[in-house]
Amino acid sequence: MLIIREVFTAKPGQASKLAKLFKKGFAGDPTTRVMTDMVGDYNTVVVEVQVENLAEFEKQMKDYSRESQIRKWTLKLLRRCQSIQKCI
């Protein structure tokens, strides 16, 4: 099992809105956690996804990229971000 962690640095004043978007988007998904940083930068949102292997993660990303609703949702997220880091 792998944990894919994406660390988003939100634009000033956007972290809570970004976290809410993620929580709404991943509601009901037991393999995903959305967290905010309590001790680091105030504008950090972390999303963790559990997958069995990298092939599963790549398939999820490919499937997501085909759905127009997810593309629109992703644009809303990106408007609120300054930077994104992905850790495996």
PDB file of N, CA, C and O in Angstrom:
ATOM      1  N   MET A   1       0.842  -1.170   0.000  1.00  0.00           N
ATOM      2  CA  MET A   1       0.000   0.000   0.000  1.00  0.00           C
ATOM      3  C   MET A   1       0.891   1.239   0.000  1.00  0.00           C
ATOM      4  O   MET A   1       1.923   1.275   0.670  1.00  0.00           O
ATOM      5  N   LEU A   2       0.480   2.246  -0.757  1.00  0.00           N
ATOM      6  CA  LEU A   2       1.196   3.523  -0.826  1.00  0.00           C
ATOM      7  C   LEU A   2       0.279   4.647  -0.359  1.00  0.00           C
ATOM      8  O   LEU A   2      -0.944   4.573  -0.486  1.00  0.00           O
ATOM      9  N   ILE A   3       0.897   5.678   0.179  1.00  0.00           N
ATOM     10  CA  ILE A   3       0.156   6.896   0.503  1.00  0.00           C
ATOM     11  C   ILE A   3       0.716   7.995  -0.381  1.00  0.00           C
ATOM     12  O   ILE A   3       1.909   8.297  -0.338  1.00  0.00           O
ATOM     13  N   ILE A   4      -0.150   8.587  -1.180  1.00  0.00           N
ATOM     14  CA  ILE A   4       0.212   9.713  -2.031  1.00  0.00           C
ATOM     15  C   ILE A   4      -0.209  10.971  -1.275  1.00  0.00           C
ATOM     16  O   ILE A   4      -1.381  11.139  -0.937  1.00  0.00           O
ATOM     17  N   ARG A   5       0.746  11.844  -1.016  1.00  0.00           N
ATOM     18  CA  ARG A   5       0.456  13.070  -0.268  1.00  0.00           C
ATOM     19  C   ARG A   5       0.690  14.267  -1.180  1.00  0.00           C
ATOM     20  O   ARG A   5       1.764  14.431  -1.759  1.00  0.00           O
ATOM     21  N   GLU A   6      -0.335  15.094  -1.293  1.00  0.00           N
ATOM     22  CA  GLU A   6      -0.212  16.327  -2.056  1.00  0.00           C
ATOM     23  C   GLU A   6      -0.341  17.489  -1.085  1.00  0.00           C
ATOM     24  O   GLU A   6      -1.314  17.592  -0.338  1.00  0.00           O
ATOM     25  N   VAL A   7       0.660  18.364  -1.111  1.00  0.00           N
ATOM     26  CA  VAL A   7       0.706  19.512  -0.215  1.00  0.00           C
ATOM     27  C   VAL A   7       0.434  20.762  -1.049  1.00  0.00           C
ATOM     28  O   VAL A   7       1.189  21.096  -1.962  1.00  0.00           O
ATOM     29  N   PHE A   8      -0.651  21.437  -0.715  1.00  0.00           N
ATOM     30  CA  PHE A   8      -1.069  22.631  -1.442  1.00  0.00           C
ATOM     31  C   PHE A   8      -0.797  23.860  -0.582  1.00  0.00           C
ATOM     32  O   PHE A   8      -1.207  23.917   0.577  1.00  0.00           O
ATOM     33  N   THR A   9      -0.113  24.828  -1.146  1.00  0.00           N
ATOM     34  CA  THR A   9       0.057  26.107  -0.488  1.00  0.00           C
ATOM     35  C   THR A   9      -0.965  27.049  -1.111  1.00  0.00           C
ATOM     36  O   THR A   9      -0.885  27.389  -2.291  1.00  0.00           O
ATOM     37  N   ALA A  10      -1.917  27.457  -0.299  1.00  0.00           N
ATOM     38  CA  ALA A  10      -3.008  28.289  -0.790  1.00  0.00           C
ATOM     39  C   ALA A  10      -2.575  29.751  -0.884  1.00  0.00           C
ATOM     40  O   ALA A  10      -1.672  30.197  -0.175  1.00  0.00           O
ATOM     41  N   LYS A  11      -3.227  30.468  -1.759  1.00  0.00           N
ATOM     42  CA  LYS A  11      -3.034  31.917  -1.807  1.00  0.00           C
ATOM     43  C   LYS A  11      -3.561  32.501  -0.498  1.00  0.00           C
ATOM     44  O   LYS A  11      -4.418  31.897   0.148  1.00  0.00           O
ATOM     45  N   PRO A  12      -3.058  33.668  -0.101  1.00  0.00           N
ATOM     46  CA  PRO A  12      -3.514  34.266   1.161  1.00  0.00           C
ATOM     47  C   PRO A  12      -5.036  34.361   1.236  1.00  0.00           C
ATOM     48  O   PRO A  12      -5.692  34.838   0.310  1.00  0.00           O
ATOM     49  N   GLY A  13      -5.579  33.895   2.357  1.00  0.00           N
ATOM     50  CA  GLY A  13      -7.018  33.949   2.589  1.00  0.00           C
ATOM     51  C   GLY A  13      -7.821  32.855   1.916  1.00  0.00           C
ATOM     52  O   GLY A  13      -9.050  32.873   1.985  1.00  0.00           O
ATOM     53  N   GLN A  14      -7.168  31.903   1.266  1.00  0.00           N
ATOM     54  CA  GLN A  14      -7.876  30.879   0.500  1.00  0.00           C
ATOM     55  C   GLN A  14      -7.782  29.472   1.093  1.00  0.00           C
ATOM     56  O   GLN A  14      -8.423  28.555   0.580  1.00  0.00           O
ATOM     57  N   ALA A  15      -7.009  29.277   2.146  1.00  0.00           N
ATOM     58  CA  ALA A  15      -6.782  27.923   2.668  1.00  0.00           C
ATOM     59  C   ALA A  15      -8.072  27.253   3.137  1.00  0.00           C
ATOM     60  O   ALA A  15      -8.303  26.086   2.820  1.00  0.00           O
ATOM     61  N   SER A  16      -8.906  27.956   3.875  1.00  0.00           N
ATOM     62  CA  SER A  16     -10.139  27.325   4.372  1.00  0.00           C
ATOM     63  C   SER A  16     -11.081  26.998   3.214  1.00  0.00           C
ATOM     64  O   SER A  16     -11.749  25.964   3.240  1.00  0.00           O
ATOM     65  N   LYS A  17     -11.143  27.848   2.216  1.00  0.00           N
ATOM     66  CA  LYS A  17     -11.986  27.577   1.046  1.00  0.00           C
ATOM     67  C   LYS A  17     -11.447  26.374   0.272  1.00  0.00           C
ATOM     68  O   LYS A  17     -12.213  25.542  -0.213  1.00  0.00           O
ATOM     69  N   LEU A  18     -10.133  26.295   0.165  1.00  0.00           N
ATOM     70  CA  LEU A  18      -9.504  25.171  -0.522  1.00  0.00           C
ATOM     71  C   LEU A  18      -9.784  23.868   0.219  1.00  0.00           C
ATOM     72  O   LEU A  18     -10.141  22.870  -0.408  1.00  0.00           O
ATOM     73  N   ALA A  19      -9.628  23.859   1.536  1.00  0.00           N
ATOM     74  CA  ALA A  19      -9.892  22.655   2.334  1.00  0.00           C
ATOM     75  C   ALA A  19     -11.358  22.231   2.203  1.00  0.00           C
ATOM     76  O   ALA A  19     -11.647  21.038   2.099  1.00  0.00           O
ATOM     77  N   LYS A  20     -12.276  23.186   2.207  1.00  0.00           N
ATOM     78  CA  LYS A  20     -13.701  22.862   2.060  1.00  0.00           C
ATOM     79  C   LYS A  20     -13.983  22.233   0.702  1.00  0.00           C
ATOM     80  O   LYS A  20     -14.758  21.282   0.602  1.00  0.00           O
ATOM     81  N   LEU A  21     -13.353  22.763  -0.343  1.00  0.00           N
ATOM     82  CA  LEU A  21     -13.538  22.185  -1.686  1.00  0.00           C
ATOM     83  C   LEU A  21     -13.057  20.732  -1.713  1.00  0.00           C
ATOM     84  O   LEU A  21     -13.726  19.861  -2.270  1.00  0.00           O
ATOM     85  N   PHE A  22     -11.900  20.479  -1.111  1.00  0.00           N
ATOM     86  CA  PHE A  22     -11.377  19.115  -1.073  1.00  0.00           C
ATOM     87  C   PHE A  22     -12.291  18.200  -0.270  1.00  0.00           C
ATOM     88  O   PHE A  22     -12.595  17.089  -0.705  1.00  0.00           O
ATOM     89  N   LYS A  23     -12.727  18.655   0.888  1.00  0.00           N
ATOM     90  CA  LYS A  23     -13.586  17.824   1.733  1.00  0.00           C
ATOM     91  C   LYS A  23     -14.895  17.497   1.026  1.00  0.00           C
ATOM     92  O   LYS A  23     -15.403  16.381   1.131  1.00  0.00           O
ATOM     93  N   LYS A  24     -15.433  18.467   0.312  1.00  0.00           N
ATOM     94  CA  LYS A  24     -16.661  18.228  -0.449  1.00  0.00           C
ATOM     95  C   LYS A  24     -16.396  17.258  -1.604  1.00  0.00           C
ATOM     96  O   LYS A  24     -17.191  16.352  -1.853  1.00  0.00           O
ATOM     97  N   GLY A  25     -15.292  17.450  -2.296  1.00  0.00           N
ATOM     98  CA  GLY A  25     -14.965  16.613  -3.441  1.00  0.00           C
ATOM     99  C   GLY A  25     -14.663  15.172  -3.083  1.00  0.00           C
ATOM    100  O   GLY A  25     -14.944  14.264  -3.864  1.00  0.00           O
ATOM    101  N   PHE A  26     -14.090  14.955  -1.900  1.00  0.00           N
ATOM    102  CA  PHE A  26     -13.724  13.607  -1.487  1.00  0.00           C
ATOM    103  C   PHE A  26     -14.638  13.057  -0.399  1.00  0.00           C
ATOM    104  O   PHE A  26     -14.299  12.066   0.248  1.00  0.00           O
ATOM    105  N   ALA A  27     -15.777  13.679  -0.192  1.00  0.00           N
ATOM    106  CA  ALA A  27     -16.725  13.200   0.823  1.00  0.00           C
ATOM    107  C   ALA A  27     -17.114  11.759   0.524  1.00  0.00           C
ATOM    108  O   ALA A  27     -17.425  11.417  -0.617  1.00  0.00           O
ATOM    109  N   GLY A  28     -17.096  10.933   1.532  1.00  0.00           N
ATOM    110  CA  GLY A  28     -17.482   9.533   1.353  1.00  0.00           C
ATOM    111  C   GLY A  28     -16.393   8.630   0.821  1.00  0.00           C
ATOM    112  O   GLY A  28     -16.625   7.436   0.632  1.00  0.00           O
ATOM    113  N   ASP A  29     -15.195   9.175   0.569  1.00  0.00           N
ATOM    114  CA  ASP A  29     -14.082   8.359   0.081  1.00  0.00           C
ATOM    115  C   ASP A  29     -13.198   7.990   1.273  1.00  0.00           C
ATOM    116  O   ASP A  29     -12.454   8.835   1.770  1.00  0.00           O
ATOM    117  N   PRO A  30     -13.269   6.741   1.739  1.00  0.00           N
ATOM    118  CA  PRO A  30     -12.509   6.357   2.925  1.00  0.00           C
ATOM    119  C   PRO A  30     -10.997   6.275   2.705  1.00  0.00           C
ATOM    120  O   PRO A  30     -10.242   6.156   3.670  1.00  0.00           O
ATOM    121  N   THR A  31     -10.550   6.338   1.455  1.00  0.00           N
ATOM    122  CA  THR A  31      -9.111   6.243   1.180  1.00  0.00           C
ATOM    123  C   THR A  31      -8.440   7.613   1.112  1.00  0.00           C
ATOM    124  O   THR A  31      -7.238   7.698   0.860  1.00  0.00           O
ATOM    125  N   THR A  32      -9.206   8.691   1.336  1.00  0.00           N
ATOM    126  CA  THR A  32      -8.667  10.044   1.203  1.00  0.00           C
ATOM    127  C   THR A  32      -8.870  10.833   2.488  1.00  0.00           C
ATOM    128  O   THR A  32      -9.938  10.799   3.099  1.00  0.00           O
ATOM    129  N   ARG A  33      -7.810  11.550   2.883  1.00  0.00           N
ATOM    130  CA  ARG A  33      -7.895  12.440   4.047  1.00  0.00           C
ATOM    131  C   ARG A  33      -7.505  13.843   3.621  1.00  0.00           C
ATOM    132  O   ARG A  33      -6.576  14.029   2.834  1.00  0.00           O
ATOM    133  N   VAL A  34      -8.225  14.835   4.147  1.00  0.00           N
ATOM    134  CA  VAL A  34      -7.918  16.242   3.900  1.00  0.00           C
ATOM    135  C   VAL A  34      -7.542  16.857   5.242  1.00  0.00           C
ATOM    136  O   VAL A  34      -8.289  16.754   6.214  1.00  0.00           O
ATOM    137  N   MET A  35      -6.371  17.500   5.286  1.00  0.00           N
ATOM    138  CA  MET A  35      -5.876  18.062   6.545  1.00  0.00           C
ATOM    139  C   MET A  35      -5.340  19.466   6.319  1.00  0.00           C
ATOM    140  O   MET A  35      -4.908  19.816   5.220  1.00  0.00           O
ATOM    141  N   THR A  36      -5.375  20.259   7.376  1.00  0.00           N
ATOM    142  CA  THR A  36      -4.728  21.564   7.353  1.00  0.00           C
ATOM    143  C   THR A  36      -3.583  21.534   8.344  1.00  0.00           C
ATOM    144  O   THR A  36      -3.606  20.764   9.304  1.00  0.00           O
ATOM    145  N   ASP A  37      -2.600  22.353   8.117  1.00  0.00           N
ATOM    146  CA  ASP A  37      -1.401  22.356   8.945  1.00  0.00           C
ATOM    147  C   ASP A  37      -1.592  23.274  10.149  1.00  0.00           C
ATOM    148  O   ASP A  37      -1.831  24.472  10.001  1.00  0.00           O
ATOM    149  N   MET A  38      -1.485  22.698  11.328  1.00  0.00           N
ATOM    150  CA  MET A  38      -1.687  23.462  12.563  1.00  0.00           C
ATOM    151  C   MET A  38      -0.396  24.102  13.070  1.00  0.00           C
ATOM    152  O   MET A  38      -0.450  25.053  13.849  1.00  0.00           O
ATOM    153  N   VAL A  39       0.761  23.600  12.645  1.00  0.00           N
ATOM    154  CA  VAL A  39       2.011  24.107  13.199  1.00  0.00           C
ATOM    155  C   VAL A  39       2.936  24.739  12.160  1.00  0.00           C
ATOM    156  O   VAL A  39       3.883  25.435  12.526  1.00  0.00           O
ATOM    157  N   GLY A  40       2.683  24.515  10.904  1.00  0.00           N
ATOM    158  CA  GLY A  40       3.530  25.064   9.852  1.00  0.00           C
ATOM    159  C   GLY A  40       2.904  26.321   9.267  1.00  0.00           C
ATOM    160  O   GLY A  40       2.271  27.110   9.968  1.00  0.00           O
ATOM    161  N   ASP A  41       3.095  26.481   7.982  1.00  0.00           N
ATOM    162  CA  ASP A  41       2.501  27.629   7.298  1.00  0.00           C
ATOM    163  C   ASP A  41       0.986  27.596   7.451  1.00  0.00           C
ATOM    164  O   ASP A  41       0.366  26.542   7.312  1.00  0.00           O
ATOM    165  N   TYR A  42       0.404  28.730   7.730  1.00  0.00           N
ATOM    166  CA  TYR A  42      -1.038  28.830   7.975  1.00  0.00           C
ATOM    167  C   TYR A  42      -1.863  28.541   6.732  1.00  0.00           C
ATOM    168  O   TYR A  42      -3.064  28.295   6.839  1.00  0.00           O
ATOM    169  N   ASN A  43      -1.262  28.565   5.581  1.00  0.00           N
ATOM    170  CA  ASN A  43      -2.024  28.431   4.338  1.00  0.00           C
ATOM    171  C   ASN A  43      -1.755  27.099   3.637  1.00  0.00           C
ATOM    172  O   ASN A  43      -1.765  27.034   2.407  1.00  0.00           O
ATOM    173  N   THR A  44      -1.515  26.039   4.410  1.00  0.00           N
ATOM    174  CA  THR A  44      -1.193  24.729   3.853  1.00  0.00           C
ATOM    175  C   THR A  44      -2.371  23.771   4.006  1.00  0.00           C
ATOM    176  O   THR A  44      -2.966  23.664   5.078  1.00  0.00           O
ATOM    177  N   VAL A  45      -2.697  23.077   2.913  1.00  0.00           N
ATOM    178  CA  VAL A  45      -3.716  22.033   2.921  1.00  0.00           C
ATOM    179  C   VAL A  45      -3.053  20.770   2.377  1.00  0.00           C
ATOM    180  O   VAL A  45      -2.388  20.806   1.342  1.00  0.00           O
ATOM    181  N   VAL A  46      -3.241  19.651   3.085  1.00  0.00           N
ATOM    182  CA  VAL A  46      -2.630  18.386   2.696  1.00  0.00           C
ATOM    183  C   VAL A  46      -3.738  17.387   2.378  1.00  0.00           C
ATOM    184  O   VAL A  46      -4.695  17.239   3.137  1.00  0.00           O
ATOM    185  N   VAL A  47      -3.591  16.704   1.242  1.00  0.00           N
ATOM    186  CA  VAL A  47      -4.531  15.657   0.849  1.00  0.00           C
ATOM    187  C   VAL A  47      -3.732  14.357   0.734  1.00  0.00           C
ATOM    188  O   VAL A  47      -2.738  14.290   0.012  1.00  0.00           O
ATOM    189  N   GLU A  48      -4.179  13.332   1.454  1.00  0.00           N
ATOM    190  CA  GLU A  48      -3.537  12.021   1.379  1.00  0.00           C
ATOM    191  C   GLU A  48      -4.504  11.016   0.769  1.00  0.00           C
ATOM    192  O   GLU A  48      -5.679  10.962   1.131  1.00  0.00           O
ATOM    193  N   VAL A  49      -3.988  10.222  -0.164  1.00  0.00           N
ATOM    194  CA  VAL A  49      -4.780   9.188  -0.822  1.00  0.00           C
ATOM    195  C   VAL A  49      -4.041   7.860  -0.660  1.00  0.00           C
ATOM    196  O   VAL A  49      -2.844   7.781  -0.936  1.00  0.00           O
ATOM    197  N   GLN A  50      -4.744   6.821  -0.215  1.00  0.00           N
ATOM    198  CA  GLN A  50      -4.160   5.490  -0.101  1.00  0.00           C
ATOM    199  C   GLN A  50      -4.481   4.691  -1.360  1.00  0.00           C
ATOM    200  O   GLN A  50      -5.633   4.616  -1.788  1.00  0.00           O
ATOM    201  N   VAL A  51      -3.449   4.100  -1.942  1.00  0.00           N
ATOM    202  CA  VAL A  51      -3.618   3.249  -3.116  1.00  0.00           C
ATOM    203  C   VAL A  51      -2.779   1.987  -2.926  1.00  0.00           C
ATOM    204  O   VAL A  51      -1.822   1.983  -2.151  1.00  0.00           O
ATOM    205  N   GLU A  52      -3.133   0.938  -3.621  1.00  0.00           N
ATOM    206  CA  GLU A  52      -2.376  -0.315  -3.528  1.00  0.00           C
ATOM    207  C   GLU A  52      -1.016  -0.213  -4.205  1.00  0.00           C
ATOM    208  O   GLU A  52      -0.027  -0.762  -3.718  1.00  0.00           O
ATOM    209  N   ASN A  53      -0.973   0.508  -5.355  1.00  0.00           N
ATOM    210  CA  ASN A  53       0.276   0.643  -6.099  1.00  0.00           C
ATOM    211  C   ASN A  53       0.194   1.858  -7.016  1.00  0.00           C
ATOM    212  O   ASN A  53      -0.860   2.482  -7.131  1.00  0.00           O
ATOM    213  N   LEU A  54       1.296   2.189  -7.661  1.00  0.00           N
ATOM    214  CA  LEU A  54       1.321   3.365  -8.538  1.00  0.00           C
ATOM    215  C   LEU A  54       0.417   3.193  -9.759  1.00  0.00           C
ATOM    216  O   LEU A  54      -0.128   4.176 -10.263  1.00  0.00           O
ATOM    217  N   ALA A  55       0.254   1.991 -10.227  1.00  0.00           N
ATOM    218  CA  ALA A  55      -0.624   1.747 -11.377  1.00  0.00           C
ATOM    219  C   ALA A  55      -2.062   2.151 -11.039  1.00  0.00           C
ATOM    220  O   ALA A  55      -2.756   2.741 -11.867  1.00  0.00           O
ATOM    221  N   GLU A  56      -2.501   1.832  -9.825  1.00  0.00           N
ATOM    222  CA  GLU A  56      -3.847   2.225  -9.402  1.00  0.00           C
ATOM    223  C   GLU A  56      -3.988   3.745  -9.352  1.00  0.00           C
ATOM    224  O   GLU A  56      -5.000   4.297  -9.783  1.00  0.00           O
ATOM    225  N   PHE A  57      -2.970   4.412  -8.826  1.00  0.00           N
ATOM    226  CA  PHE A  57      -3.007   5.869  -8.756  1.00  0.00           C
ATOM    227  C   PHE A  57      -3.036   6.485 -10.153  1.00  0.00           C
ATOM    228  O   PHE A  57      -3.807   7.408 -10.414  1.00  0.00           O
ATOM    229  N   GLU A  58      -2.203   5.978 -11.037  1.00  0.00           N
ATOM    230  CA  GLU A  58      -2.177   6.480 -12.417  1.00  0.00           C
ATOM    231  C   GLU A  58      -3.524   6.280 -13.104  1.00  0.00           C
ATOM    232  O   GLU A  58      -3.977   7.150 -13.847  1.00  0.00           O
ATOM    233  N   LYS A  59      -4.164   5.138 -12.861  1.00  0.00           N
ATOM    234  CA  LYS A  59      -5.482   4.882 -13.441  1.00  0.00           C
ATOM    235  C   LYS A  59      -6.506   5.876 -12.895  1.00  0.00           C
ATOM    236  O   LYS A  59      -7.322   6.401 -13.652  1.00  0.00           O
ATOM    237  N   GLN A  60      -6.468   6.136 -11.582  1.00  0.00           N
ATOM    238  CA  GLN A  60      -7.388   7.115 -10.995  1.00  0.00           C
ATOM    239  C   GLN A  60      -7.202   8.486 -11.636  1.00  0.00           C
ATOM    240  O   GLN A  60      -8.181   9.149 -11.978  1.00  0.00           O
ATOM    241  N   MET A  61      -5.960   8.911 -11.798  1.00  0.00           N
ATOM    242  CA  MET A  61      -5.691  10.223 -12.388  1.00  0.00           C
ATOM    243  C   MET A  61      -6.176  10.286 -13.836  1.00  0.00           C
ATOM    244  O   MET A  61      -6.723  11.301 -14.268  1.00  0.00           O
ATOM    245  N   LYS A  62      -5.977   9.215 -14.572  1.00  0.00           N
ATOM    246  CA  LYS A  62      -6.426   9.172 -15.964  1.00  0.00           C
ATOM    247  C   LYS A  62      -7.959   9.235 -16.027  1.00  0.00           C
ATOM    248  O   LYS A  62      -8.522   9.959 -16.848  1.00  0.00           O
ATOM    249  N   ASP A  63      -8.627   8.468 -15.153  1.00  0.00           N
ATOM    250  CA  ASP A  63     -10.088   8.479 -15.111  1.00  0.00           C
ATOM    251  C   ASP A  63     -10.616   9.864 -14.738  1.00  0.00           C
ATOM    252  O   ASP A  63     -11.574  10.353 -15.337  1.00  0.00           O
ATOM    253  N   TYR A  64      -9.987  10.491 -13.745  1.00  0.00           N
ATOM    254  CA  TYR A  64     -10.417  11.830 -13.319  1.00  0.00           C
ATOM    255  C   TYR A  64     -10.268  12.846 -14.446  1.00  0.00           C
ATOM    256  O   TYR A  64     -11.122  13.713 -14.627  1.00  0.00           O
ATOM    257  N   SER A  65      -9.184  12.735 -15.197  1.00  0.00           N
ATOM    258  CA  SER A  65      -8.926  13.728 -16.248  1.00  0.00           C
ATOM    259  C   SER A  65      -9.954  13.660 -17.377  1.00  0.00           C
ATOM    260  O   SER A  65     -10.095  14.615 -18.141  1.00  0.00           O
ATOM    261  N   ARG A  66     -10.663  12.557 -17.487  1.00  0.00           N
ATOM    262  CA  ARG A  66     -11.665  12.401 -18.548  1.00  0.00           C
ATOM    263  C   ARG A  66     -13.013  12.997 -18.180  1.00  0.00           C
ATOM    264  O   ARG A  66     -13.843  13.224 -19.060  1.00  0.00           O
ATOM    265  N   GLU A  67     -13.248  13.254 -16.906  1.00  0.00           N
ATOM    266  CA  GLU A  67     -14.555  13.737 -16.456  1.00  0.00           C
ATOM    267  C   GLU A  67     -14.578  15.266 -16.424  1.00  0.00           C
ATOM    268  O   GLU A  67     -13.757  15.895 -15.757  1.00  0.00           O
ATOM    269  N   SER A  68     -15.522  15.850 -17.148  1.00  0.00           N
ATOM    270  CA  SER A  68     -15.585  17.306 -17.255  1.00  0.00           C
ATOM    271  C   SER A  68     -15.888  17.968 -15.912  1.00  0.00           C
ATOM    272  O   SER A  68     -15.379  19.056 -15.640  1.00  0.00           O
ATOM    273  N   GLN A  69     -16.702  17.340 -15.070  1.00  0.00           N
ATOM    274  CA  GLN A  69     -17.013  17.917 -13.756  1.00  0.00           C
ATOM    275  C   GLN A  69     -15.759  18.013 -12.899  1.00  0.00           C
ATOM    276  O   GLN A  69     -15.567  18.991 -12.176  1.00  0.00           O
ATOM    277  N   ILE A  70     -14.920  17.014 -12.980  1.00  0.00           N
ATOM    278  CA  ILE A  70     -13.685  17.028 -12.198  1.00  0.00           C
ATOM    279  C   ILE A  70     -12.721  18.071 -12.745  1.00  0.00           C
ATOM    280  O   ILE A  70     -12.006  18.710 -11.972  1.00  0.00           O
ATOM    281  N   ARG A  71     -12.687  18.253 -14.043  1.00  0.00           N
ATOM    282  CA  ARG A  71     -11.827  19.304 -14.615  1.00  0.00           C
ATOM    283  C   ARG A  71     -12.271  20.675 -14.132  1.00  0.00           C
ATOM    284  O   ARG A  71     -11.430  21.510 -13.800  1.00  0.00           O
ATOM    285  N   LYS A  72     -13.578  20.924 -14.085  1.00  0.00           N
ATOM    286  CA  LYS A  72     -14.087  22.209 -13.586  1.00  0.00           C
ATOM    287  C   LYS A  72     -13.734  22.391 -12.118  1.00  0.00           C
ATOM    288  O   LYS A  72     -13.323  23.473 -11.699  1.00  0.00           O
ATOM    289  N   TRP A  73     -13.898  21.323 -11.336  1.00  0.00           N
ATOM    290  CA  TRP A  73     -13.574  21.354  -9.913  1.00  0.00           C
ATOM    291  C   TRP A  73     -12.084  21.637  -9.719  1.00  0.00           C
ATOM    292  O   TRP A  73     -11.707  22.411  -8.839  1.00  0.00           O
ATOM    293  N   THR A  74     -11.242  21.012 -10.539  1.00  0.00           N
ATOM    294  CA  THR A  74      -9.796  21.209 -10.453  1.00  0.00           C
ATOM    295  C   THR A  74      -9.426  22.657 -10.740  1.00  0.00           C
ATOM    296  O   THR A  74      -8.536  23.205 -10.088  1.00  0.00           O
ATOM    297  N   LEU A  75     -10.086  23.281 -11.694  1.00  0.00           N
ATOM    298  CA  LEU A  75      -9.810  24.694 -11.983  1.00  0.00           C
ATOM    299  C   LEU A  75     -10.134  25.572 -10.784  1.00  0.00           C
ATOM    300  O   LEU A  75      -9.403  26.522 -10.501  1.00  0.00           O
ATOM    301  N   LYS A  76     -11.218  25.271 -10.075  1.00  0.00           N
ATOM    302  CA  LYS A  76     -11.552  26.023  -8.857  1.00  0.00           C
ATOM    303  C   LYS A  76     -10.439  25.878  -7.823  1.00  0.00           C
ATOM    304  O   LYS A  76     -10.068  26.842  -7.154  1.00  0.00           O
ATOM    305  N   LEU A  77      -9.913  24.659  -7.704  1.00  0.00           N
ATOM    306  CA  LEU A  77      -8.831  24.421  -6.745  1.00  0.00           C
ATOM    307  C   LEU A  77      -7.584  25.198  -7.124  1.00  0.00           C
ATOM    308  O   LEU A  77      -6.976  25.864  -6.285  1.00  0.00           O
ATOM    309  N   LEU A  78      -7.207  25.110  -8.390  1.00  0.00           N
ATOM    310  CA  LEU A  78      -5.962  25.734  -8.831  1.00  0.00           C
ATOM    311  C   LEU A  78      -5.989  27.250  -8.697  1.00  0.00           C
ATOM    312  O   LEU A  78      -4.944  27.867  -8.494  1.00  0.00           O
ATOM    313  N   ARG A  79      -7.154  27.855  -8.807  1.00  0.00           N
ATOM    314  CA  ARG A  79      -7.261  29.310  -8.633  1.00  0.00           C
ATOM    315  C   ARG A  79      -6.920  29.743  -7.211  1.00  0.00           C
ATOM    316  O   ARG A  79      -6.580  30.903  -6.974  1.00  0.00           O
ATOM    317  N   ARG A  80      -7.010  28.817  -6.278  1.00  0.00           N
ATOM    318  CA  ARG A  80      -6.755  29.132  -4.877  1.00  0.00           C
ATOM    319  C   ARG A  80      -5.360  28.728  -4.415  1.00  0.00           C
ATOM    320  O   ARG A  80      -5.021  28.919  -3.247  1.00  0.00           O
ATOM    321  N   CYS A  81      -4.546  28.173  -5.310  1.00  0.00           N
ATOM    322  CA  CYS A  81      -3.227  27.641  -4.936  1.00  0.00           C
ATOM    323  C   CYS A  81      -2.077  28.508  -5.443  1.00  0.00           C
ATOM    324  O   CYS A  81      -2.137  29.101  -6.520  1.00  0.00           O
ATOM    325  N   GLN A  82      -1.023  28.557  -4.618  1.00  0.00           N
ATOM    326  CA  GLN A  82       0.233  29.166  -5.050  1.00  0.00           C
ATOM    327  C   GLN A  82       1.187  28.087  -5.548  1.00  0.00           C
ATOM    328  O   GLN A  82       1.903  28.277  -6.531  1.00  0.00           O
ATOM    329  N   SER A  83       1.183  26.942  -4.849  1.00  0.00           N
ATOM    330  CA  SER A  83       2.085  25.850  -5.254  1.00  0.00           C
ATOM    331  C   SER A  83       1.497  24.513  -4.804  1.00  0.00           C
ATOM    332  O   SER A  83       0.636  24.449  -3.926  1.00  0.00           O
ATOM    333  N   ILE A  84       2.001  23.432  -5.447  1.00  0.00           N
ATOM    334  CA  ILE A  84       1.572  22.074  -5.134  1.00  0.00           C
ATOM    335  C   ILE A  84       2.805  21.173  -5.137  1.00  0.00           C
ATOM    336  O   ILE A  84       3.632  21.236  -6.047  1.00  0.00           O
ATOM    337  N   GLN A  85       2.914  20.338  -4.109  1.00  0.00           N
ATOM    338  CA  GLN A  85       3.976  19.335  -4.045  1.00  0.00           C
ATOM    339  C   GLN A  85       3.327  17.960  -3.914  1.00  0.00           C
ATOM    340  O   GLN A  85       2.348  17.793  -3.186  1.00  0.00           O
ATOM    341  N   LYS A  86       3.872  16.997  -4.612  1.00  0.00           N
ATOM    342  CA  LYS A  86       3.350  15.616  -4.514  1.00  0.00           C
ATOM    343  C   LYS A  86       4.454  14.731  -3.949  1.00  0.00           C
ATOM    344  O   LYS A  86       5.592  14.769  -4.416  1.00  0.00           O
ATOM    345  N   CYS A  87       4.108  13.935  -2.937  1.00  0.00           N
ATOM    346  CA  CYS A  87       5.060  13.016  -2.304  1.00  0.00           C
ATOM    347  C   CYS A  87       4.475  11.613  -2.334  1.00  0.00           C
ATOM    348  O   CYS A  87       3.286  11.418  -2.083  1.00  0.00           O
ATOM    349  N   ILE A  88       5.324  10.641  -2.642  1.00  0.00           N
ATOM    350  CA  ILE A  88       4.874   9.256  -2.676  1.00  0.00           C
ATOM    351  C   ILE A  88       5.657   8.485  -1.626  1.00  0.00           C
ATOM    352  O   ILE A  88       5.452   7.283  -1.463  1.00  0.00           O
TER     353      ILE A  88
END
